[in-house]
């Protein structure tokens, strides 16, 4: 049976809809950086998703080809994630999505090395005849965070964020968003098939002890 990160690491991917505090270890990602409204039909975000899934599935399906990745085991591709911010602002103004800066990412298994990643970029480029040079191999240790499951449309996230911040303050923590630590979302629902009111998104914010 394929290893499923969501099931094996429920504390990271399947939290309750009440805030909690946890420490996130270092992880590898395939990532693409960009800016602009993620809903724009021909925008950078849509293109980023093509790159991310192209690389992620090239690595997953390497078992069927000649390239052998040391330590490989079969797995379910983890969910899409995103780190979001708007320059010159603390927090996010959902009324101005055109100002979004983002890093879109998909977790990679720890057995994927920088060399394996570069092979996947070249292999995806060769097979799909598209430019995958915008992909980067990102190693990121998120550290101490408050998180919560948000159920509903993305534009209603501020309600969940407010509960998260009230909880962290009550526990003696302060917000620690910076140029290195961002508003983080993990998308558990397929937005193409799920009504907005049923979308499930993990929201995570970096914190520090006061």
Backbone torsions as a table, in degrees:
resi	resn	phi	psi	omega
1	UNK	NA	137.1	-177.8
2	UNK	-67.4	139.5	178.7
3	UNK	-68.3	127.7	-177.7
4	UNK	-115.3	110.9	-176.9
5	UNK	-60.9	-36.1	-179.2
6	UNK	-63.5	-37.2	-179.1
7	UNK	-81.5	-36.3	-176.7
8	UNK	-78.8	-26.8	-179.8
9	UNK	-124.9	63.3	-176.5
10	UNK	-61.3	-30.2	-178.9
11	UNK	-64.7	-24.0	179.8
12	UNK	-92.5	-33.6	-170.1
13	UNK	-115.4	-18.8	-177.3
14	UNK	-131.0	59.3	-179.6
15	UNK	-75.5	170.0	175.4
16	UNK	-76.5	168.6	177.4
17	UNK	-89.1	27.8	169.4
18	UNK	-122.9	143.3	-174.1
19	UNK	-62.9	148.6	176.0
20	UNK	-146.6	161.2	-179.1
21	UNK	-115.5	135.8	-179.0
22	UNK	-155.3	167.2	178.2
23	UNK	-111.9	126.2	-177.0
24	UNK	-99.5	124.2	-179.1
25	UNK	-77.2	176.1	176.9
26	UNK	-65.6	140.3	178.6
27	UNK	-139.9	155.3	173.4
28	UNK	-94.8	143.0	176.5
29	UNK	-136.7	153.0	157.6
30	UNK	-92.9	129.4	-172.3
31	UNK	-135.8	152.2	174.3
32	UNK	-135.5	132.1	178.6
33	UNK	-99.3	146.6	179.0
34	UNK	-168.4	-171.0	179.6
35	UNK	-150.9	160.2	177.0
36	UNK	110.2	175.2	-177.9
37	UNK	-67.8	121.2	-179.9
38	UNK	-67.2	-15.8	-179.3
39	UNK	-88.2	-6.5	-179.3
40	UNK	-65.6	126.4	-169.3
41	UNK	-59.8	-42.3	-178.6
42	UNK	-112.5	29.2	-175.3
43	UNK	-83.8	177.9	-178.4
44	UNK	-62.0	-34.4	-174.9
45	UNK	-65.3	-43.4	179.8
46	UNK	-61.7	-40.2	179.0
47	UNK	-67.0	-37.7	179.6
48	UNK	-60.0	-39.5	-179.7
49	UNK	-64.0	-37.7	177.0
50	UNK	-60.4	-42.0	-179.6
51	UNK	-66.4	-47.5	-176.9
52	UNK	-60.1	-51.4	-177.6
53	UNK	-69.9	-31.8	176.6
54	UNK	-61.2	-44.9	179.3
55	UNK	-71.2	-45.0	-176.6
56	UNK	-58.7	-43.5	-177.7
57	UNK	-80.2	-24.8	173.4
58	UNK	-63.4	-42.1	178.4
59	UNK	-68.1	-45.3	-179.3
60	UNK	-59.8	-43.1	-174.8
61	UNK	-88.8	8.4	178.2
62	UNK	-60.0	-22.3	-179.6
63	UNK	-61.3	-20.3	-178.3
64	UNK	-92.1	-5.9	-177.3
65	UNK	-112.3	-161.9	-176.6
66	UNK	-86.9	-19.8	-177.9
67	UNK	-79.4	122.6	-178.6
68	UNK	-108.0	121.9	179.1
69	UNK	-96.3	123.0	-178.2
70	UNK	-61.7	128.9	178.6
71	UNK	84.3	5.9	-176.6
72	UNK	-59.1	138.9	167.5
73	UNK	-138.0	152.5	-178.0
74	UNK	-70.5	141.6	-174.8
75	UNK	-153.1	161.3	173.1
76	UNK	-88.7	130.7	178.8
77	UNK	-59.7	124.5	-178.5
78	UNK	-64.4	166.1	-176.8
79	UNK	-69.8	159.0	175.4
80	UNK	-65.5	142.1	177.8
81	UNK	-130.5	164.6	178.2
82	UNK	-152.2	138.0	172.5
83	UNK	-108.2	127.2	-169.6
84	UNK	-127.4	144.9	172.2
85	UNK	-161.1	168.5	174.6
86	UNK	-132.9	124.8	-175.6
87	UNK	-58.4	137.0	177.2
88	UNK	79.1	10.3	-178.0
89	UNK	-130.4	147.3	169.0
90	UNK	-101.6	118.7	-172.6
91	UNK	93.2	-165.2	-175.3
92	UNK	-132.9	134.5	175.4
93	UNK	-101.9	103.2	-175.7
94	UNK	-71.2	-10.0	178.2
95	UNK	-77.3	-16.7	-176.9
96	UNK	-126.6	69.1	-178.6
97	UNK	-67.2	-20.6	179.2
98	UNK	-66.2	-15.1	179.9
99	UNK	-92.4	0.6	-178.0
100	UNK	-62.6	136.7	163.7
101	UNK	-112.4	141.0	-175.4
102	UNK	-151.6	156.6	167.2
103	UNK	-122.8	113.1	178.4
104	UNK	-95.9	139.3	-169.7
105	UNK	-150.7	156.7	170.9
106	UNK	-133.2	131.2	-179.4
107	UNK	-64.1	143.4	174.9
108	UNK	-113.5	148.3	175.2
109	UNK	-60.4	153.0	-178.3
110	UNK	-64.0	-20.2	-178.8
111	UNK	-74.6	-9.3	-179.3
112	UNK	-80.1	118.6	178.5
113	UNK	-94.4	171.3	176.1
114	UNK	-59.3	-37.7	179.6
115	UNK	-67.7	-41.9	176.9
116	UNK	-62.2	-40.8	179.6
117	UNK	-62.0	-45.0	-179.7
118	UNK	-63.4	-37.9	175.5
119	UNK	-59.5	-43.6	-178.2
120	UNK	-63.7	-38.6	176.9
121	UNK	-61.2	-46.5	-179.2
122	UNK	-68.0	-39.0	-179.8
123	UNK	-67.5	-43.4	178.6
124	UNK	-64.7	-39.2	178.2
125	UNK	-62.3	-43.4	-178.8
126	UNK	-65.9	-44.0	-174.5
127	UNK	-77.2	-40.3	-172.9
128	UNK	-96.9	-8.2	179.5
129	UNK	55.8	39.8	177.4
130	UNK	-126.7	164.2	-179.5
131	UNK	-88.9	112.9	179.2
132	UNK	-107.5	15.5	-175.9
133	UNK	-69.3	-15.2	178.9
134	UNK	-76.5	-7.0	-179.9
135	UNK	-79.3	143.2	175.5
136	UNK	-131.0	152.4	176.8
137	UNK	-91.1	109.1	-172.8
138	UNK	-110.2	123.9	172.1
139	UNK	-105.5	120.0	-172.0
140	UNK	-137.2	127.5	175.4
141	UNK	-110.0	108.4	-172.0
142	UNK	-77.5	-33.2	176.7
143	UNK	77.8	-148.6	-174.4
144	UNK	-72.4	127.9	-175.5
145	UNK	-144.0	159.3	164.9
146	UNK	-109.0	138.6	-179.6
147	UNK	-142.7	163.9	-179.2
148	UNK	-161.6	148.7	173.5
149	UNK	-81.8	125.1	175.7
150	UNK	-103.4	127.1	176.4
151	UNK	-114.0	118.9	-179.0
152	UNK	136.3	-175.3	-178.3
153	UNK	-65.7	154.8	-179.0
154	UNK	-61.4	-36.5	-177.6
155	UNK	-67.6	-12.9	177.5
156	UNK	-94.4	6.1	-178.5
157	UNK	-58.7	-33.4	-179.1
158	UNK	-54.0	-29.5	178.3
159	UNK	-65.6	-43.3	178.4
160	UNK	-69.2	-40.5	178.8
161	UNK	-60.6	-39.6	179.1
162	UNK	-61.9	-39.6	177.8
163	UNK	-67.0	-38.2	178.5
164	UNK	-62.5	-44.9	-177.5
165	UNK	-68.8	-37.1	177.1
166	UNK	-63.8	-40.1	179.7
167	UNK	-65.3	-46.8	-177.2
168	UNK	-64.6	-38.1	178.3
169	UNK	-62.7	-42.0	179.9
170	UNK	-64.8	-26.6	-179.8
171	UNK	-90.9	1.7	177.5
172	UNK	89.0	23.6	179.9
173	UNK	-114.5	157.3	175.1
174	UNK	-123.4	157.4	179.5
175	UNK	-68.0	141.4	-176.7
176	UNK	-131.2	39.0	177.1
177	UNK	-71.0	134.6	-177.9
178	UNK	-151.4	-170.6	177.8
179	UNK	-69.4	-14.8	178.7
180	UNK	-107.3	-18.0	-177.2
181	UNK	-126.6	120.4	-167.7
182	UNK	-122.5	166.2	166.0
183	UNK	-58.7	127.0	-170.7
184	UNK	-126.0	133.2	177.7
185	UNK	-127.4	142.2	174.4
186	UNK	-123.7	125.0	-170.9
187	UNK	-97.4	110.8	-176.9
188	UNK	-93.2	-10.8	-177.1
189	UNK	-115.1	151.7	173.3
190	UNK	-85.3	108.8	-174.7
191	UNK	-63.3	-19.8	179.4
192	UNK	-76.5	-20.7	-173.7
193	UNK	-122.1	-2.5	-174.1
194	UNK	-114.4	129.0	175.8
195	UNK	-59.9	144.9	-176.7
196	UNK	-51.8	-37.9	-176.7
197	UNK	-71.3	-10.9	-179.5
198	UNK	-111.6	3.5	179.3
199	UNK	-62.4	137.0	178.1
200	UNK	-114.9	123.3	-177.0
201	UNK	-135.6	128.6	171.9
202	UNK	-81.8	127.3	175.7
203	UNK	-110.8	132.2	-176.1
204	UNK	-135.2	132.4	177.1
205	UNK	-125.2	137.7	176.8
206	UNK	-71.6	142.1	-178.9
207	UNK	-136.4	169.7	175.6
208	UNK	-142.7	154.4	177.2
209	UNK	-72.0	134.1	179.9
210	UNK	-71.0	NA	NA
